[in-house]
């Protein structure tokens, strides 16, 4: 009988109160047995952190890493990865958003891809079977352009290098956690793949859907940071 992999999902939150209870319920139903959800909350003004704290009080599979201020999603992932690998001893570290745009039904296929030999399994919108739902033309152009830019500049052989829904082996998660990446925001996604170049990547198709509640946190400043972070990475 194959050993059940231990999985920890690192989930950054900032003002996700309207989504987090539903997310917890859906991950419980769709995820593998024993999956631990580690929420990294940046002192959300809407009380997201307190909601997670109350849930964690009665469920050992829910953990909270509370940070004092908003420091960026890349920073949240690195802090979450550090806590996961040092305190929870997972075989697989998953990263996903709290806004329900990353369907929990895709968790098992990602974990299975790692179990079959991938170092990093990426939920991909841009391989056969993947896609997006509820996006306008501008968002589609920006997303595909960002991916083409990252692949060209950094030589990353992944169709969806900006996807923030992934599963890492523990070794890869440790490497990302300990690295000094020029990426505190959304550019973390390409920076981590650049760090792990030479690893075995697998892309698992999924459909990225529109937000169920709340507002997107991706703005013009984030796009500019992404552009310049890729240049810094390309220059070494």
N, CA, C and O of each residue as an XYZ file, in Angstrom:
944
protein
N       0.843     -1.198      0.000
C       0.000      0.000      0.000
C       0.883      1.256      0.000
O       1.818      1.365      0.794
N       0.582      2.189     -0.887
C       1.364      3.412     -0.962
C       1.084      4.306      0.238
O      -0.049      4.405      0.707
N       2.140      4.954      0.725
C       1.975      5.868      1.851
C       1.232      7.128      1.415
O       1.503      7.677      0.347
N       0.308      7.578      2.235
C      -0.426      8.808      1.950
C       0.488     10.013      2.130
O       1.080     10.189      3.196
N       0.607     10.832      1.109
C       1.442     12.015      1.219
C       0.828     13.030      2.166
O      -0.383     13.247      2.164
N       1.676     13.647      2.974
C       1.225     14.722      3.864
C       1.268     16.037      3.080
O       2.293     16.385      2.495
N       0.159     16.752      3.074
C       0.034     17.962      2.261
C      -0.315     19.146      3.146
O      -1.189     19.061      4.009
N       0.381     20.248      2.920
C       0.052     21.517      3.578
C      -0.244     22.550      2.501
O       0.578     22.786      1.616
N      -1.412     23.163      2.577
C      -1.786     24.241      1.657
C      -1.521     25.583      2.318
O      -2.113     25.901      3.349
N      -0.634     26.367      1.726
C      -0.335     27.709      2.218
C      -1.237     28.693      1.474
O      -1.213     28.771      0.246
N      -2.038     29.446      2.246
C      -3.084     30.283      1.654
C      -2.977     31.706      2.213
O      -3.437     31.952      3.329
N      -2.383     32.654      1.469
C      -2.327     34.040      1.937
C      -3.723     34.679      1.930
O      -4.541     34.392      1.056
N      -3.980     35.536      2.901
C      -5.271     36.236      2.949
C      -5.079     37.713      3.282
O      -4.232     38.089      4.092
N      -5.886     38.524      2.635
C      -6.016     39.930      2.991
C      -7.420     40.354      2.568
O      -7.724     40.452      1.379
N      -8.262     40.602      3.561
C      -9.667     40.969      3.316
C     -10.392     39.903      2.485
O     -10.958     40.192      1.430
N     -10.360     38.673      2.985
C     -11.045     37.565      2.310
C     -12.118     36.944      3.214
O     -12.433     35.762      3.075
N     -12.667     37.717      4.118
C     -13.662     37.203      5.052
C     -14.852     36.566      4.335
O     -15.383     35.556      4.797
N     -15.275     37.149      3.210
C     -16.450     36.643      2.504
C     -16.194     35.318      1.798
O     -17.137     34.651      1.373
N     -14.934     34.931      1.670
C     -14.600     33.711      0.933
C     -14.059     32.581      1.793
O     -14.176     31.412      1.426
N     -13.466     32.919      2.937
C     -12.618     31.943      3.616
C     -13.400     30.774      4.209
O     -12.902     29.648      4.188
N     -14.592     30.992      4.730
C     -15.351     29.868      5.299
C     -15.746     28.869      4.210
O     -15.654     27.657      4.403
N     -16.183     29.391      3.073
C     -16.536     28.500      1.963
C     -15.302     27.759      1.468
O     -15.373     26.573      1.148
N     -14.157     28.467      1.403
C     -12.925     27.823      0.959
C     -12.561     26.669      1.886
O     -12.243     25.577      1.414
N     -12.602     26.894      3.189
C     -12.272     25.843      4.148
C     -13.157     24.621      3.928
O     -12.673     23.489      3.915
N     -14.440     24.854      3.756
C     -15.384     23.759      3.558
C     -15.069     22.989      2.273
O     -15.085     21.758      2.269
N     -14.786     23.706      1.187
C     -14.532     23.048     -0.089
C     -13.199     22.308     -0.103
O     -13.087     21.240     -0.705
N     -12.185     22.873      0.559
C     -10.889     22.187      0.624
C     -11.006     20.921      1.456
O     -10.428     19.894      1.100
N     -11.747     20.975      2.559
C     -11.973     19.780      3.371
C     -12.577     18.656      2.523
O     -12.178     17.497      2.638
N     -13.535     19.013      1.679
C     -14.243     18.008      0.891
C     -13.391     17.476     -0.262
O     -13.451     16.290     -0.585
N     -12.602     18.351     -0.877
C     -11.896     17.971     -2.103
C     -10.456     17.533     -1.885
O      -9.903     16.796     -2.701
N      -9.846     17.977     -0.795
C      -8.434     17.699     -0.577
C      -8.186     16.296     -0.071
O      -9.127     15.608      0.324
N      -6.924     15.852     -0.075
C      -6.586     14.521      0.438
C      -6.753     14.454      1.948
O      -6.716     15.491      2.611
N      -6.933     13.270      2.507
C      -7.059     13.131      3.963
C      -5.850     13.714      4.679
O      -4.710     13.513      4.261
N      -6.111     14.435      5.759
C      -5.029     14.981      6.564
C      -4.451     16.291      6.077
O      -3.529     16.819      6.699
N      -4.968     16.841      4.971
C      -4.441     18.115      4.468
C      -4.565     19.202      5.528
O      -5.612     19.351      6.158
N      -3.490     19.960      5.720
C      -3.481     21.086      6.653
C      -3.540     22.382      5.860
O      -2.801     22.558      4.891
N      -4.414     23.282      6.268
C      -4.520     24.604      5.652
C      -3.806     25.613      6.541
O      -4.223     25.847      7.675
N      -2.738     26.208      6.035
C      -1.999     27.240      6.762
C      -2.317     28.595      6.132
O      -1.833     28.912      5.046
N      -3.126     29.384      6.819
C      -3.482     30.712      6.338
C      -2.451     31.717      6.824
O      -2.061     31.718      7.992
N      -2.015     32.577      5.902
C      -1.065     33.640      6.237
C      -1.813     34.961      6.073
O      -2.015     35.437      4.955
N      -2.217     35.542      7.187
C      -3.048     36.745      7.125
C      -2.245     37.988      7.476
O      -1.518     38.013      8.469
N      -2.387     39.019      6.651
C      -1.643     40.267      6.826
C      -2.473     41.315      7.569
O      -2.631     42.445      7.108
N      -3.004     40.908      8.740
C      -3.766     41.825      9.586
C      -4.931     42.448      8.816
O      -5.094     43.668      8.791
N      -5.736     41.592      8.192
C      -6.856     42.051      7.364
C      -7.816     42.931      8.155
O      -8.296     42.519      9.212
N      -8.105     44.130      7.667
C      -9.046     45.017      8.375
C     -10.456     44.447      8.497
O     -11.208     44.831      9.392
N     -10.817     43.525      7.590
C     -12.185     42.984      7.625
C     -12.349     41.823      8.608
O     -13.431     41.244      8.698
N     -11.296     41.478      9.342
C     -11.407     40.433     10.351
C     -11.176     39.019      9.841
O     -11.536     38.053     10.514
N     -10.575     38.885      8.650
C     -10.308     37.540      8.116
C      -9.468     36.715      9.090
O      -9.757     35.542      9.327
N      -8.442     37.324      9.645
C      -7.555     36.604     10.546
C      -8.279     36.076     11.775
O      -8.027     34.949     12.202
N      -9.166     36.865     12.344
C      -9.906     36.436     13.525
C     -10.853     35.296     13.187
O     -11.045     34.382     13.989
N     -11.446     35.350     11.998
C     -12.325     34.262     11.563
C     -11.530     32.961     11.450
O     -11.989     31.910     11.898
N     -10.340     33.031     10.854
C      -9.500     31.842     10.737
C      -9.060     31.371     12.115
O      -9.012     30.168     12.372
N      -8.743     32.295     12.995
C      -8.318     31.932     14.353
C      -9.405     31.126     15.064
O      -9.113     30.134     15.731
N     -10.651     31.553     14.918
C     -11.754     30.842     15.558
C     -11.924     29.446     14.948
O     -12.183     28.478     15.663
N     -11.778     29.352     13.636
C     -11.884     28.046     12.987
C     -10.760     27.118     13.447
O     -10.980     25.924     13.652
N      -9.554     27.670     13.607
C      -8.399     26.868     14.012
C      -8.534     26.364     15.449
O      -7.965     25.330     15.800
N      -9.279     27.085     16.273
C      -9.433     26.690     17.670
C     -10.137     25.343     17.817
O      -9.945     24.639     18.808
N     -10.951     24.993     16.828
C     -11.696     23.735     16.902
C     -11.289     22.731     15.830
O     -11.886     21.659     15.732
N     -10.280     23.062     15.024
C      -9.873     22.178     13.932
C      -8.354     22.205     13.789
O      -7.803     23.196     13.309
N      -7.667     21.138     14.195
C      -6.194     21.113     14.115
C      -5.667     21.125     12.689
O      -4.471     21.323     12.478
N      -6.544     20.914     11.697
C      -6.111     20.962     10.295
C      -6.087     22.377      9.754
O      -5.746     22.585      8.590
N      -6.445     23.364     10.580
C      -6.402     24.774     10.185
C      -5.392     25.488     11.066
O      -5.451     25.383     12.291
N      -4.477     26.203     10.460
C      -3.448     26.947     11.190
C      -3.470     28.397     10.701
O      -3.879     28.685      9.577
N      -3.024     29.293     11.567
C      -2.952     30.713     11.214
C      -1.564     31.252     11.501
O      -1.045     31.105     12.608
N      -0.968     31.879     10.496
C       0.246     32.674     10.669
C      -0.180     34.127     10.514
O      -0.465     34.580      9.405
N      -0.222     34.849     11.614
C      -0.694     36.234     11.602
C       0.501     37.176     11.479
O       1.421     37.134     12.297
N       0.480     38.017     10.461
C       1.541     39.009     10.262
C       0.989     40.389     10.612
O      -0.221     40.613     10.566
N       1.876     41.299     10.958
C       1.445     42.586     11.497
C       0.923     43.543     10.443
O       0.137     44.437     10.753
N       1.352     43.367      9.199
C       0.954     44.318      8.160
C       1.009     43.656      6.793
O       1.496     42.534      6.655
N       0.507     44.358      5.784
C       0.485     43.842      4.434
C       1.878     43.957      3.826
O       2.390     45.060      3.635
N       2.491     42.812      3.522
C       3.865     42.789      3.046
C       4.014     42.186      1.658
O       5.131     42.064      1.155
N       2.900     41.807      1.029
C       2.967     41.259     -0.316
C       2.759     39.759     -0.339
O       3.141     39.048      0.591
N       2.145     39.286     -1.421
C       1.792     37.872     -1.499
C       3.031     36.976     -1.619
O       3.035     35.857     -1.106
N       4.070     37.456     -2.288
C       5.290     36.657     -2.382
C       5.929     36.456     -1.030
O       6.360     35.353     -0.695
N       5.992     37.519     -0.253
C       6.506     37.443      1.106
C       5.660     36.506      1.959
O       6.190     35.756      2.778
N       4.335     36.553      1.763
C       3.435     35.679      2.523
C       3.710     34.210      2.198
O       3.734     33.367      3.094
N       3.915     33.909      0.917
C       4.214     32.531      0.548
C       5.538     32.068      1.147
O       5.630     30.950      1.653
N       6.554     32.909      1.096
C       7.833     32.490      1.655
C       7.730     32.257      3.161
O       8.260     31.269      3.669
N       7.061     33.146      3.874
C       6.880     32.947      5.314
C       6.067     31.687      5.587
O       6.389     30.913      6.489
N       5.004     31.487      4.797
C       4.190     30.292      4.976
C       4.956     29.013      4.693
O       4.815     28.023      5.412
N       5.771     29.036      3.639
C       6.580     27.858      3.319
C       7.543     27.547      4.464
O       7.732     26.383      4.820
N       8.153     28.587      5.041
C       9.101     28.364      6.154
C       8.414     27.674      7.323
O       8.942     26.713      7.884
N       7.236     28.166      7.687
C       6.503     27.565      8.803
C       6.081     26.148      8.459
O       6.173     25.250      9.296
N       5.622     25.942      7.239
C       5.163     24.614      6.823
C       6.279     23.584      6.932
O       6.097     22.534      7.549
N       7.435     23.877      6.336
C       8.499     22.871      6.298
C       9.165     22.688      7.652
O       9.683     21.610      7.941
N       9.161     23.729      8.493
C       9.836     23.620      9.781
C       8.943     23.049     10.878
O       9.442     22.461     11.838
N       7.626     23.217     10.743
C       6.725     22.838     11.835
C       5.749     21.721     11.500
O       5.255     21.045     12.403
N       5.460     21.511     10.208
C       4.385     20.590      9.847
C       4.865     19.350      9.096
O       4.084     18.422      8.883
N       6.121     19.319      8.696
C       6.732     18.160      8.034
C       5.919     17.610      6.861
O       5.640     16.412      6.816
N       5.533     18.469      5.909
C       4.755     17.971      4.769
C       5.648     17.318      3.723
O       6.840     17.610      3.632
N       5.049     16.426      2.932
C       5.717     15.909      1.747
C       5.506     16.849      0.570
O       6.368     16.982     -0.299
N       4.344     17.500      0.556
C       3.954     18.399     -0.526
C       3.466     19.701      0.079
O       2.666     19.697      1.015
N       3.948     20.819     -0.455
C       3.470     22.134     -0.046
C       2.703     22.736     -1.220
O       3.233     22.894     -2.320
N       1.471     23.058     -0.960
C       0.581     23.600     -1.976
C       0.466     25.105     -1.775
O       0.437     25.573     -0.636
N       0.400     25.865     -2.852
C       0.071     27.287     -2.740
C      -1.207     27.546     -3.518
O      -1.385     27.057     -4.634
N      -2.097     28.327     -2.907
C      -3.344     28.667     -3.582
C      -3.919     29.945     -2.993
O      -3.613     30.313     -1.858
N      -4.757     30.620     -3.779
C      -5.409     31.842     -3.323
C      -6.637     31.508     -2.488
O      -7.161     30.395     -2.535
N      -7.084     32.500     -1.723
C      -8.254     32.328     -0.863
C      -9.540     32.802     -1.509
O     -10.600     32.746     -0.887
N      -9.465     33.269     -2.753
C     -10.620     33.943     -3.359
C     -11.513     33.031     -4.183
O     -12.411     33.500     -4.882
N     -11.262     31.696     -4.098
C     -12.074     30.685     -4.779
C     -11.885     30.675     -6.296
O     -12.640     30.018     -7.013
N     -10.882     31.400     -6.784
C     -10.555     31.312     -8.209
C      -9.699     30.088     -8.516
O      -9.568     29.680     -9.669
N      -9.122     29.514     -7.473
C      -8.373     28.271     -7.593
C      -9.265     27.156     -7.048
O      -9.405     27.028     -5.832
N      -9.868     26.349     -7.918
C     -10.848     25.366     -7.458
C     -10.212     24.255     -6.624
O      -9.262     23.621     -7.083
N     -10.706     24.004     -5.418
C     -10.170     22.908     -4.604
C     -10.220     21.555     -5.290
O      -9.461     20.654     -4.933
N     -11.103     21.398     -6.270
C     -11.171     20.133     -7.005
C      -9.880     19.833     -7.757
O      -9.654     18.690     -8.154
N      -9.029     20.835     -7.961
C      -7.754     20.625     -8.658
C      -6.620     20.245     -7.717
O      -5.510     19.968     -8.172
N      -6.881     20.227     -6.415
C      -5.814     19.912     -5.461
C      -5.293     18.491     -5.666
O      -4.084     18.283     -5.761
N      -6.182     17.528     -5.735
C      -5.744     16.135     -5.880
C      -4.953     15.901     -7.167
O      -3.930     15.218     -7.114
N      -5.374     16.431     -8.324
C      -4.539     16.254     -9.526
C      -3.140     16.857     -9.385
O      -2.176     16.300     -9.911
N      -3.015     17.984     -8.685
C      -1.694     18.578     -8.474
C      -0.835     17.683     -7.578
O       0.332     17.429     -7.878
N      -1.416     17.215     -6.490
C      -0.674     16.337     -5.577
C      -0.293     15.046     -6.287
O       0.806     14.527     -6.094
N      -1.196     14.530     -7.105
C      -0.921     13.298     -7.844
C       0.240     13.485     -8.824
O       1.044     12.573     -9.015
N       0.327     14.664     -9.444
C       1.433     14.932    -10.369
C       2.770     14.916     -9.637
O       3.768     14.431    -10.171
N       2.792     15.446     -8.412
C       4.019     15.387     -7.606
C       4.317     13.944     -7.215
O       5.468     13.510     -7.261
N       3.284     13.204     -6.831
C       3.477     11.797     -6.455
C       4.056     10.992     -7.611
O       4.756     10.003     -7.391
N       3.768     11.409     -8.840
C       4.252     10.697    -10.023
C       5.623     11.177    -10.497
O       6.131     10.696    -11.510
N       6.227     12.127     -9.769
C       7.599     12.494    -10.088
C       7.882     13.953    -10.367
O       9.046     14.325    -10.520
N       6.855     14.803    -10.440
C       7.105     16.228    -10.674
C       7.681     16.872     -9.417
O       7.288     16.530     -8.302
N       8.603     17.794     -9.598
C       9.093     18.600     -8.475
C       8.125     19.738     -8.169
O       7.914     20.103     -7.012
N       7.545     20.284     -9.223
C       6.536     21.336     -9.092
C       5.417     21.036    -10.085
O       5.663     20.877    -11.281
N       4.198     20.961     -9.585
C       3.028     20.780    -10.446
C       2.254     22.086    -10.468
O       1.909     22.623     -9.416
N       1.981     22.599    -11.653
C       1.384     23.915    -11.828
C      -0.010     23.775    -12.423
O      -0.176     23.159    -13.475
N      -1.005     24.338    -11.762
C      -2.348     24.392    -12.338
C      -2.302     25.421    -13.468
O      -2.042     26.602    -13.237
N      -2.556     24.956    -14.683
C      -2.280     25.777    -15.866
C      -3.537     26.115    -16.645
O      -4.373     25.257    -16.928
N      -3.642     27.399    -16.985
C      -4.730     27.877    -17.837
C      -4.403     27.714    -19.309
O      -5.294     27.781    -20.156
N      -3.119     27.498    -19.626
C      -2.672     27.614    -20.998
C      -2.116     26.321    -21.581
O      -1.288     26.351    -22.491
N      -2.569     25.195    -21.063
C      -2.332     23.914    -21.707
C      -3.686     23.351    -22.118
O      -4.728     23.832    -21.674
N      -3.664     22.336    -22.964
C      -4.914     21.752    -23.436
C      -5.787     21.303    -22.267
O      -5.334     20.575    -21.383
N      -7.041     21.746    -22.274
C      -7.971     21.427    -21.197
C      -8.097     22.528    -20.165
O      -9.022     22.508    -19.352
N      -7.177     23.499    -20.181
C      -7.233     24.618    -19.252
C      -7.919     25.815    -19.875
O      -8.194     25.819    -21.075
N      -8.199     26.833    -19.073
C      -8.838     28.030    -19.601
C      -9.172     29.024    -18.511
O      -8.813     28.843    -17.348
N      -9.868     30.078    -18.907
C     -10.317     31.102    -17.974
C     -11.802     31.350    -18.202
O     -12.329     31.122    -19.291
N     -12.460     31.819    -17.158
C     -13.886     32.111    -17.245
C     -14.154     33.458    -16.594
O     -13.661     33.736    -15.501
N     -14.942     34.300    -17.272
C     -15.332     35.578    -16.689
C     -14.336     36.698    -16.875
O     -14.452     37.735    -16.221
N     -13.349     36.520    -17.756
C     -12.361     37.561    -18.023
C     -12.728     38.346    -19.273
O     -13.267     37.796    -20.234
N     -12.426     39.647    -19.244
C     -12.546     40.473    -20.432
C     -11.302     40.364    -21.288
O     -10.327     39.715    -20.910
N     -11.346     41.004    -22.446
C     -10.224     40.932    -23.387
C      -8.950     41.497    -22.780
O      -7.878     40.916    -22.951
N      -9.048     42.634    -22.065
C      -7.855     43.267    -21.489
C      -7.140     42.321    -20.531
O      -5.917     42.191    -20.588
N      -7.888     41.662    -19.654
C      -7.266     40.758    -18.681
C      -6.608     39.570    -19.383
O      -5.539     39.118    -18.974
N      -7.248     39.068    -20.436
C      -6.663     37.949    -21.165
C      -5.355     38.347    -21.841
O      -4.379     37.596    -21.818
N      -5.346     39.537    -22.442
C      -4.146     40.008    -23.127
C      -3.011     40.228    -22.132
O      -1.871     39.845    -22.393
N      -3.324     40.846    -20.987
C      -2.294     41.099    -19.968
C      -1.704     39.785    -19.468
O      -0.485     39.664    -19.342
N      -2.548     38.808    -19.186
C      -2.072     37.537    -18.651
C      -1.196     36.797    -19.654
O      -0.111     36.330    -19.306
N      -1.658     36.689    -20.895
C      -0.868     35.982    -21.896
C       0.424     36.737    -22.220
O       1.466     36.126    -22.459
N       0.345     38.070    -22.226
C       1.541     38.866    -22.477
C       2.571     38.697    -21.381
O       3.765     38.594    -21.661
N       2.118     38.666    -20.119
C       3.034     38.485    -18.986
C       3.719     37.127    -19.058
O       4.908     37.008    -18.763
N       2.976     36.118    -19.445
C       3.575     34.791    -19.558
C       4.582     34.718    -20.690
O       5.660     34.147    -20.525
N       4.245     35.291    -21.842
C       5.177     35.291    -22.964
C       6.450     36.057    -22.615
O       7.554     35.641    -22.967
N       6.285     37.173    -21.926
C       7.422     38.001    -21.506
C       8.335     37.213    -20.569
O       9.553     37.209    -20.747
N       7.747     36.544    -19.569
C       8.545     35.794    -18.604
C       9.265     34.622    -19.275
O      10.437     34.369    -18.998
N       8.564     33.912    -20.153
C       9.197     32.777    -20.834
C      10.368     33.240    -21.699
O      11.424     32.609    -21.713
N      10.173     34.344    -22.418
C      11.214     34.842    -23.321
C      12.428     35.356    -22.557
O      13.569     35.053    -22.906
N      12.170     36.133    -21.516
C      13.261     36.760    -20.764
C      14.020     35.766    -19.891
O      15.233     35.885    -19.719
N      13.306     34.785    -19.340
C      13.906     33.912    -18.333
C      14.097     32.474    -18.806
O      14.700     31.667    -18.099
N      13.591     32.147    -19.985
C      13.757     30.790    -20.484
C      13.013     29.747    -19.673
O      13.444     28.597    -19.589
N      11.897     30.142    -19.075
C      11.098     29.203    -18.291
C      10.199     28.408    -19.233
O       9.374     28.981    -19.944
N      10.359     27.101    -19.234
C       9.611     26.263    -20.161
C       8.296     25.799    -19.538
O       8.060     24.606    -19.346
N       7.463     26.769    -19.232
C       6.156     26.516    -18.634
C       5.160     27.422    -19.328
O       5.427     28.611    -19.497
N       4.027     26.893    -19.732
C       3.039     27.708    -20.440
C       2.385     28.745    -19.527
O       2.077     29.853    -19.967
N       2.175     28.391    -18.267
C       1.505     29.302    -17.334
C       2.418     29.610    -16.155
O       2.209     29.129    -15.042
N       3.433     30.422    -16.427
C       4.436     30.741    -15.407
C       3.907     31.669    -14.332
O       4.517     31.781    -13.269
N       2.783     32.341    -14.577
C       2.239     33.273    -13.587
C       1.156     32.645    -12.723
O       0.605     33.315    -11.850
N       0.843     31.384    -12.944
C      -0.167     30.721    -12.118
C       0.290     30.663    -10.669
O       1.437     30.322    -10.380
N      -0.620     31.001     -9.760
C      -0.321     30.948     -8.331
C      -0.951     29.759     -7.636
O      -1.143     29.775     -6.420
N      -1.275     28.723     -8.405
C      -1.890     27.511     -7.870
C      -0.955     26.372     -8.204
O      -0.895     25.935     -9.354
N      -0.208     25.873     -7.195
C       0.875     24.928     -7.445
C       1.058     23.958     -6.290
O       0.587     24.190     -5.177
N       1.749     22.870     -6.582
C       2.197     21.937     -5.552
C       3.692     21.728     -5.711
O       4.174     21.460     -6.811
N       4.429     21.850     -4.606
C       5.882     21.690     -4.590
C       6.266     20.484     -3.728
O       5.608     20.190     -2.730
N       7.322     19.802     -4.116
C       7.920     18.854     -3.176
C       8.452     19.642     -1.991
O       8.683     20.848     -2.085
N       8.643     18.956     -0.884
C       9.172     19.645      0.289
C      10.536     20.266     -0.009
O      10.817     21.382      0.430
N      11.383     19.554     -0.750
C      12.718     20.074     -1.054
C      12.632     21.374     -1.838
O      13.377     22.315     -1.560
N      11.733     21.439     -2.815
C      11.586     22.667     -3.599
C      10.991     23.788     -2.750
O      11.396     24.944     -2.877
N      10.038     23.454     -1.891
C       9.452     24.465     -1.008
C      10.508     25.042     -0.069
O      10.513     26.244      0.199
N      11.397     24.194      0.427
C      12.487     24.667      1.298
C      13.412     25.613      0.536
O      13.845     26.634      1.071
N      13.708     25.269     -0.707
C      14.593     26.126     -1.506
C      13.967     27.484     -1.737
O      14.648     28.504     -1.630
N      12.661     27.517     -2.056
C      11.967     28.784     -2.263
C      11.901     29.576     -0.965
O      12.090     30.793     -0.966
N      11.633     28.890      0.139
C      11.493     29.567      1.428
C      12.775     30.259      1.867
O      12.732     31.313      2.502
N      13.922     29.662      1.527
C      15.198     30.194      2.018
C      15.868     31.163      1.050
O      16.893     31.759      1.382
N      15.302     31.325     -0.143
C      15.936     32.167     -1.160
C      15.666     33.649     -0.916
O      14.665     34.021     -0.303
N      16.571     34.478     -1.405
C      16.355     35.932     -1.398
C      15.850     36.314     -2.783
O      16.634     36.549     -3.702
N      14.553     36.373     -2.915
C      13.937     36.646     -4.215
C      13.592     38.128     -4.350
O      13.107     38.739     -3.398
N      13.838     38.712     -5.529
C      13.450     40.119     -5.758
C      11.963     40.189     -6.096
O      11.567     40.735     -7.125
N      11.158     39.627     -5.209
C       9.747     39.457     -5.557
C       8.907     39.340     -4.290
O       8.805     38.261     -3.706
N       8.312     40.441     -3.871
C       7.435     40.412     -2.701
C       5.962     40.336     -3.099
O       5.106     40.021     -2.271
N       5.667     40.628     -4.376
C       4.286     40.627     -4.830
C       4.005     39.467     -5.762
O       4.536     38.372     -5.585
N       3.152     39.717     -6.774
C       2.717     38.662     -7.680
C       3.854     38.136     -8.562
O       3.759     37.041     -9.117
N       4.923     38.917     -8.685
C       6.067     38.468     -9.479
C       6.768     37.265     -8.831
O       7.629     36.633     -9.443
N       6.389     36.960     -7.592
C       6.918     35.779     -6.904
C       6.753     34.515     -7.741
O       7.611     33.633     -7.704
N       5.677     34.418     -8.483
C       5.397     33.181     -9.210
C       6.490     32.873    -10.236
O       6.968     31.741    -10.310
N       6.885     33.871    -11.026
C       7.942     33.612    -12.019
C       9.307     33.538    -11.352
O      10.175     32.790    -11.801
N       9.508     34.308    -10.283
C      10.800     34.280     -9.587
C      11.057     32.898     -8.988
O      12.186     32.408     -9.024
N      10.034     32.275     -8.445
C      10.226     30.948     -7.848
C      10.509     29.895     -8.920
O      11.319     28.996     -8.694
N       9.859     29.991    -10.080
C      10.150     29.048    -11.162
C      11.562     29.263    -11.708
O      12.266     28.305    -12.029
N      11.961     30.518    -11.807
C      13.328     30.820    -12.264
C      14.343     30.218    -11.295
O      15.354     29.658    -11.720
N      14.079     30.331    -10.012
C      14.949     29.746     -8.986
C      15.061     28.234     -9.156
O      16.122     27.649     -8.933
N      13.961     27.614     -9.549
C      13.891     26.151     -9.618
C      14.136     25.603    -11.028
O      13.838     24.439    -11.298
N      14.672     26.429    -11.922
C      14.959     25.954    -13.288
C      15.836     24.709    -13.230
O      16.790     24.627    -12.456
N      15.484     23.753    -14.067
C      16.169     22.473    -14.037
C      15.389     21.419    -13.278
O      15.689     20.229    -13.366
N      14.378     21.862    -12.525
C      13.506     20.919    -11.831
C      12.502     20.335    -12.817
O      12.362     20.815    -13.942
N      11.819     19.306    -12.380
C      10.800     18.670    -13.226
C       9.462     19.381    -13.002
O       8.871     19.284    -11.927
N       8.997     20.092    -14.023
C       7.725     20.808    -13.953
C       6.640     20.007    -14.672
O       6.882     19.401    -15.716
N       5.459     20.019    -14.100
C       4.291     19.428    -14.756
C       3.177     20.455    -14.731
O       2.996     21.157    -13.736
N       2.424     20.547    -15.830
C       1.291     21.458    -15.881
C      -0.010     20.656    -15.942
O      -0.195     19.790    -16.798
N      -0.893     20.974    -15.011
C      -2.177     20.289    -14.883
C      -3.277     21.266    -15.297
O      -3.386     22.333    -14.694
N      -4.087     20.948    -16.292
C      -5.089     21.915    -16.752
C      -6.152     22.207    -15.698
O      -6.602     21.315    -14.979
N      -6.548     23.497    -15.625
C      -7.667     23.893    -14.776
C      -8.291     25.135    -15.374
O      -7.694     25.792    -16.227
N      -9.493     25.457    -14.928
C     -10.180     26.664    -15.380
C     -10.194     27.687    -14.264
O     -10.711     27.432    -13.176
N      -9.627     28.837    -14.543
C      -9.559     29.957    -13.599
C     -10.855     30.757    -13.742
O     -11.163     31.257    -14.824
N     -11.605     30.875    -12.656
C     -12.913     31.514    -12.702
C     -12.898     32.903    -12.079
O     -11.965     33.264    -11.361
N     -13.928     33.668    -12.358
C     -14.071     35.000    -11.772
C     -14.267     34.879    -10.266
O     -14.726     33.853     -9.764
N     -13.913     35.940     -9.558
C     -14.065     35.967     -8.107
C     -15.518     35.771     -7.704
O     -16.432     36.277     -8.354
N     -15.719     35.018     -6.607
C     -17.063     34.873     -6.052
C     -17.417     36.096     -5.207
O     -18.571     36.523     -5.186
N     -16.427     36.660     -4.509
C     -16.656     37.836     -3.660
C     -15.335     38.557     -3.466
O     -14.268     37.968     -3.643
N     -15.406     39.848     -3.097
C     -14.203     40.638     -2.880
C     -13.683     41.250     -4.158
O     -14.269     41.088     -5.228
N     -12.559     41.967     -4.032
C     -11.978     42.682     -5.163
C     -10.605     42.144     -5.494
O      -9.861     41.709     -4.615
N     -10.277     42.179     -6.779
C      -8.948     41.775     -7.213
C      -7.901     42.706     -6.629
O      -8.126     43.911     -6.513
N      -6.741     42.137     -6.257
C      -5.664     42.937     -5.671
C      -4.557     43.229     -6.680
O      -3.521     43.790     -6.321
N      -4.770     42.852     -7.941
C      -3.775     43.080     -8.979
C      -4.024     44.425     -9.646
O      -5.067     44.632    -10.266
N      -3.058     45.348     -9.517
C      -3.212     46.681    -10.076
C      -2.032     47.068    -10.934
O      -1.148     46.250    -11.188
N      -2.010     48.327    -11.391
C      -0.950     48.801    -12.267
C       0.420     48.762    -11.597
O       1.425     48.461    -12.241
N       0.455     49.064    -10.310
C       1.727     49.011     -9.588
C       2.281     47.591     -9.589
O       3.484     47.387     -9.754
N       1.403     46.619     -9.404
C       1.835     45.219     -9.418
C       2.383     44.832    -10.787
O       3.369     44.101    -10.883
N       1.740     45.323    -11.844
C       2.208     45.019    -13.196
C       3.592     45.609    -13.437
O       4.449     44.970    -14.048
N       3.807     46.829    -12.957
C       5.116     47.458    -13.118
C       6.192     46.700    -12.345
O       7.297     46.496    -12.847
N       5.866     46.285    -11.126
C       6.813     45.509    -10.331
C       7.176     44.202    -11.031
O       8.333     43.783    -11.028
N       6.176     43.571    -11.625
C       6.402     42.329    -12.353
C       7.381     42.571    -13.498
O       8.337     41.814    -13.667
N       7.151     43.615    -14.278
C       7.992     43.929    -15.430
C       9.446     44.100    -15.008
O      10.344     43.516    -15.615
N       9.678     44.897    -13.971
C      11.058     45.184    -13.565
C      11.684     44.007    -12.809
O      12.897     43.807    -12.876
N      10.867     43.229    -12.093
C      11.409     42.051    -11.403
C      11.941     41.040    -12.405
O      12.984     40.430    -12.168
N      11.238     40.849    -13.528
C      11.707     39.922    -14.560
C      13.036     40.389    -15.143
O      13.923     39.577    -15.405
N      13.174     41.692    -15.345
C      14.437     42.229    -15.859
C      15.564     41.950    -14.858
O      16.648     41.518    -15.249
N      15.309     42.198    -13.567
C      16.330     41.939    -12.545
C      16.716     40.468    -12.524
O      17.895     40.136    -12.409
N      15.731     39.589    -12.635
C      16.032     38.156    -12.648
C      16.844     37.777    -13.887
O      17.773     36.974    -13.801
N      16.495     38.353    -15.032
C      17.212     38.046    -16.259
C      18.668     38.505    -16.214
O      19.550     37.885    -16.809
N      18.899     39.605    -15.496
C      20.254     40.141    -15.385
C      21.068     39.449    -14.291
O      22.263     39.694    -14.131
N      20.380     38.569    -13.535
C      21.089     37.787    -12.511
C      21.270     38.506    -11.208
O      21.850     37.954    -10.274
